[in-house]
Amino acid sequence: MRPGYDLAVIGAGPAGVAGALTASLAGLDVVLIDAAARPGGQYFRHLPEGFGAEAPGALHRGLDRFTRQWETLNGRADVLLGHRVWAVERADGAVTVRCLEGDREERPRTVVARRLLIATGAHDRPLPFPGWDLPGVLTAGGAQALLKGNLVVAGRRVVVAGTGPFLLPVAAGLAGAGADVRGVYEANGRFGLARHPLLAAGKTGEALGYGASLARHRVPYHGRQAVIAAHGEDALTHVTVARLDRDWRPISARTVECDTLAYGYGFVPQLELPVQLGCATHTGADGGPVVTVDAGLRTSVPGVYAAGEPTGVGGAVLAEVEGRIAGRSAAADLGRRVRPLPRLSRRRDRLAAFARALLEAYPVRPGWQEWLHDDTLVCRCEEVPLSAVREARELGATDARSVKLLARPGMGWCQGRMCGYAVACLAGEDPAAPRRPLAQPIRLGDLAAVTRPPLEGRSR
């Protein structure tokens, strides 16, 4: 099929929008594809008029910048929102992107381009614990998405727990929206970046802004503490909070009443599409897989670029910079004249160094496995308890794949996105890159329609 575009960009977050805009300004015919109904990705996925005053000025400035980029891009490129990409293929010097358009009545769509930029972002990384399947228990990102995307407060009495600085904006946002936030429980130390004062200097103001917001709403912030169990019959009523040693083994415990728990232990890059194409990956700073790219954000597959969280979780500012670099690389590789911008690469290096320091400062410690009981569900989709995983190990399973074949964790609706990290750790190995032939659920009837003619590019 003839390429309809010079560049297809998957993902309308900071990286994808910056990459698409940069490439279009360089003269490329660009199409931007995203599954959501609105642009912004996980970071800016909210209605601007509903965004409260709890965020520091840096975030407001970032939103303003993103909004201007989006408005400029809309007049220069094709934008396909509400399109879920379920497969990508590369052949004869072109990349085919297969999508499902719409919500209830999905329609297959096909886009063909000469180059592809993957900016698919990341999703929450949960850890299992007793009671994590109760109504009222959700990821920190889920609570943030409800608030930003729909102006819905997840609960009335909320506990925020896990590790990493992302807990701060979640707690500040919920408190500012009227929730009674009972506390923020950070499993690592409260001052994780104290050993990197120069790298953290640029984020000090933002952190102080969140700290001031928590203080104003009288939300306590505890270090070396974690939620190790959730309790309730039909819904969450209280959680067990434990003081931890340096390896996250519980030392002492108490209960905190709440009707909602928002928790998170970092993020997992969404790598289904680059892995489908055969892009090389390597182990990132947090022990998980990330896409391998060169200085121009080119992957190991010719004509395919990656930017943002797929190259390593680093936040919106780094994602935008990487998107700009990838867009410039795509334009240069297609013969457009692009003026060198060495300061952009230097800025990416500084931001990437901060991101690595952040991941090293807030790691997931192995002691979380001691929070589990034999009947604790490891895989919620297939209702696989820890005892089944242990039995698989006793039967000879030596890796996560063998455990999956014997006990079925990861075979349910989410296809291991929620339990994959935990199963890999329980199997004694680092998490592997996902290998799924289909990146999104698709009906058999839609598979039969993959020969529909591709979408043509913009008329010149």
N, C-alpha and C positions, 0 to 999 in steps of 0.2 A: 504494500500500500504506500502511496506517495505521502511524504511528510507534509502535514498541513501547517506546521509551525517550525520555527527555528529552535525554540526552547519551550519545553513543558516543565512547569514547576509544581510539585506536589507539596501542599502545605501552605496555608495562608497566615502563618504566625510571623513573628519578627524576621526570621531568616528567609522564609519564602517570599514575603512581600518585598523585602529589601533586595533580594536576588532578582525577582521578576522586574522590579522597577529599574534597577541598574542595567539589566540586559536590554530592556525596552528603550531606555534612554540612549543606549549605544547603537540602536537601530535594529535590534532583533524583533522578530514577530513572536510574541510570547503568549502563552496561555497559562493561567494559574488555576489549580484545581484544589478544592478542599471539601471535606465531608460536612463541615458545619454550615449552618445557615448564615452565619456572620463571620467576618474575618477576625483575626487576633490570636488564634491558637489558645493555649492554656493560659497564657500570661495576660492577654488583653481581651479575653472572651467575656465581655460584659457590655451592658448598655451605658454609654458615657453619661447619660443624665442620671443614672442610678448609682454612680460611683461615689461613695461617701468620702468624708474628709479625713478618714483615719489613715490614709496612705500618705507617706512623706512626699515632699515636693518633687523628688527625683522620679517617682513613679508617675506623677501627673505630667511632668515634662516628657517622659517616655511615651505616654499615651498621646499627647499632643503631636509628637513627632511621628508616631505610627499613623495617626489619623491623616496627617498631611501626606505621608507617603501613599496611603491607601487611596486618597482622593486623586492624587496625581496618576497613580497606576490605572485606576478605573477608566481614564480617558485614553490610555495608550495600549492596553492589553485586553485580551478576552479573559473573563473571570467566570469560572464555573464553580459556584458554591452549591452545597447540597449534593455533591458527587463523591461517592465512596469509591476509592480505588481498590480493586480486589486483585489485580495482577498487572505486572509489567513484563514486557518482552523486548529483546533487542535482536535485530536481524537486518542485514543488508544496509548497515550504517544508519539505521533509524530505530527509535524506541516507540513501542506501542503501549499506550496506557489504557487499561480497560476499567471502566467505571460503572457504577450504578447510580442513576439520576433519580432524585425524588425521595419520598419517605414511605408512604403506604403503598403506592403503586410505582415501584421502582422500574426504571427503564434502562436497558444496557446502552452505554455510550462508549465510543472508541476515539482516542486522540492519538495521532501519530506526529512525532517531532524528531528533528535531527539530533537534539541534545535533551538531557533530562537532569533536573536539579531536584534532589530528594531532601525535603525539609519537614519531615513528618513529626518532629518533636518527641515527647516522651510521655509516659504515664506513671502513676504512683507505684511505688514498690512496697506492698504490704508484707508484714510478717504474721504468721498464724499465732494464735494464743487461745486459751480456753474462752469460749464465748464470742469469738470474733464474727460468728455468723448470726448474732442476734440483731433484730431490728433496732436501729439506733446507733449501730456501729458502722462507720463509713470512713473512707480515706480522707486525709486532709485536703487533697485535691478535689475530692467530691464535694466536700463542704464549701470549698472556695468556689467551685463551679456553680453550685446552687445559688450562692450569694451574688457572684458577679454576673452570671448568665441570666438568672431569673429573679434576682432580688428576694430570694427565699432564705430565711435563717434556718439552719438544719435542726435546731432544737432550742429549748429554753434554758436548760442547765447543761452546759457543755464542758467537757474535758478535752484538751488538746494535748497529744502525746506523740512521741517518736524521737526523731533526731534530725538536726539540720536547721538552718535559719529560716526555712520555709514555714516552720511552725509559727513564727512571729507574725507575719502578715495575716495568716489564717486566724489566729487568736485575736489580733487587733481588729480585723474586719468583722468578726462575729460579735465582739464586744461593742464595737461602734454601731452595729445594727440592732442592738438591744438584747443580745443573749447574755445570760449570766455565766460567764466563763469561769469555772471553778479553779482553773489552774492550767499552766503549761508545764509539761513534764518532759524534760530533755534527757535522753538516756546517756548522752555523753556529758562532758563538762559544759558549763555555761559560757566559758570563754575559750572556745576551741581555736580561734585564730590569734590568740595572744602571742603565739610564737612567730606570727607573720605580720607584724605591725605595719610594714611598708605596703604589703599586698592588700591589707584590709583597710588602709587609710581612705581609699575612695568610697568605701561602703559605710564608713563610720556614721555619717549623717543619717543615712537611711535606717541603720540599726537603732540609733538614738531616737529617731522618730517613732519607730515601733515601740521601743521601750517606754517612751513618754506616754504613748497611747495606752499601753498596758497599765502603767502606773495610774493614769487618770481614771481608768475603770477598775482599779484595785484588783488587777489580775496577777496572782503570784506566779513567778517563773522559777522553777526548781531544776537544778542540775543533778545528774547521776540518779535520776528517778524515772521509772517507766510504768506504764499500765501492763500488768502481766496476766490479767484475767478480767473478763466482763461477765456480769451476772444479771439474771432476770428470767422470768418464765416466758412470757410472750413478747417482751420488749426489754430494753436495757433499763435497769434501775440503779445500778452502782457498779463501780470498777474497783479492782484491787491494784493499788499503787505500791511499788516496792522500791526501796533504796537499793542501789546496785554497786557492785565492786567494779573495778576497771574493765573486767571482761563481761560485764552485764549479768553476773550471777546475783540473784536476790539475797539481800542481807536481812532486811526487815520489811514488813508490809503493813498497810492500813487500807481502809476502804473510803471511797469518796462517792457520795450520791450524785447521780447525773442521769439525764435521759438521752444524752448524745455523747458519743466519743468520736472525735476526728483525729485520726492518727496517720502517720506516714514515716517511712524510713528511706527517704530519698526517691529517686526516679530511675526508670528503666527506659533507655532509648528505644523507639519503635523502628526495628530493623528488618521487618518482614520483606519490604520491597527491595532494599539493596541486597539482601541475601538471595532473594529470588533471581536477581540479575547476576549473582556470582561475585559481588564486590567483596574484597578481602576485608577481614575484621581482625582486631587484636584486643587484648585485655586492657581495659581502661584503668584509671586511677582507683576506682572503687571495686575492682575485681570483676566487673561485668564486661561484655563485649561491646565494642564501638567500631564504626566504620573507619578504615584506614584511608587517609587522604594525604595529598601532597600540599605544598605551600599554596597552591591555587585552588584547593578544595576538590581536586580531581580524585576520583576513586580509582581502583585498579581496573575498572571496566571502561574502555574508551567511550567518551561521549557522555559519561554519567558523573555528576557532581553531588556532593552531600554537604549540608551546612546545618548549623544548629546542634540540637541535642543528639542526633545520630552519630556525630563525630566525638561526642563526650558532653555530658550534662554540664552546662556552664551559665545558664540564664539568658535573659532577653537581650542584654546589651551585646554579649559575645555572639549570640545568634545573629543579630542584625549585621554585625561586622563581617561575620563569615558569609552571610548571604550576599553582601556587597562584593566580597572577594570572588565568590563563586560566579555571580552574574558577570563580573568583568572577565573572568577566565573563559566563560562560555562565549562571550562576545569576541574575545581575542582569538579563540580557537576556530571561530567561524569567519575569521578574516576581517573583523572590524578593528579600526584603529583605536586602541585604548591607551591612554596616558598612564605610565607607571605611577603608583601611589605607595611608596615604601612605608609611609607613616601608617597606612591602613594595616599592613602586615605587622608592623611593630606593635600597634594597638591590640591586634589579635593575640600576639604573643603574651602581652601583659595580662590581658583578660583571661587567657587560657591558663597562665600560671596561677592566677587567683582561683580559678575554678578547681584546679588540681589541689591547691592548698585547702580549699573548702572540703573537698571529698576526703582528703586525708585527715582533716580535723574532726569530721563527723562520720566515722566509719560504722559499719554494722559489726558488732562484736559477737563472737560465737556463743556467749552465755545465754542468748535468747532461746536456744534449744532446751535449756533447763526449765523454761516456763511451761513447756508442753506436758500434757498427760497422755496416756495411751489412747484415750477416747477423744482427744483434741482433733478436730478436723484440720487436715493439711490442705486438702482440695475440697472447696465448698461445692463446686459444680457436680462432682461425682460422689461427694460425701465420703471421701477416703480419710480414715483416721490415721493418726500416727502409728498405731499398732500394725496397720496393714503395710505401711512403709517399712517398719522394722522387720515384719515377717518377710517382705520381699528381699531385704538385705540378707536375712538368715537363709533364704533359699538360693542365694548366690548372686543377687543383683549387685553389680559393682559400680554402676553409674546411674545417672538420672534416667536415661532412656530405658535401661533394664527395669528400673523401679516402675516406670510408667507402663511398660508392657505387662508387668505382673500384677500391679495394684491399681492401675488406671488413673493416677493423678495426672492432670493436664489433658485429659481426653474429653472434657466437658465443653460447655458453651464458650468459655473464655480461652480455650486452647492453651492453657498454661500461663497466660499473661499474669494472673494473680498468684498462682502457686509455684510457678516455674523456678523462681529464685530459691524459695524455701526447699523444694524438693532437691535441687542441685546441692544445696548446703547439707541437707540430711543425708545425701548420697556421698558426701565427702569430696565434691568437686566444684570448680568454679562454674558459674552459669555459662551456658553455651549460647551462641547466636541462634535465634529461632529459625527453624526450617519448615515453613508452611507453604504448600503450593498455592494456597488461596489466602490472601491477606485479610479478607473480610468474608463473613458468611454470605453465601449466594445460593439462589434457588437453582435447581436443575434446569428449569425452563429458561432461566437467564443464561446459563452456560450454553444452551443450544442456539442462542442469538448472537454469539460472539463474532459472526461473520458480517454483522451490519456494517455499512460503509462508515469510514472514519469521519470525524468532524473536520471540516475545512478550516483553514486559517482566516485571518482578517483580510478583507479586501483592501488592496492598496490604492 
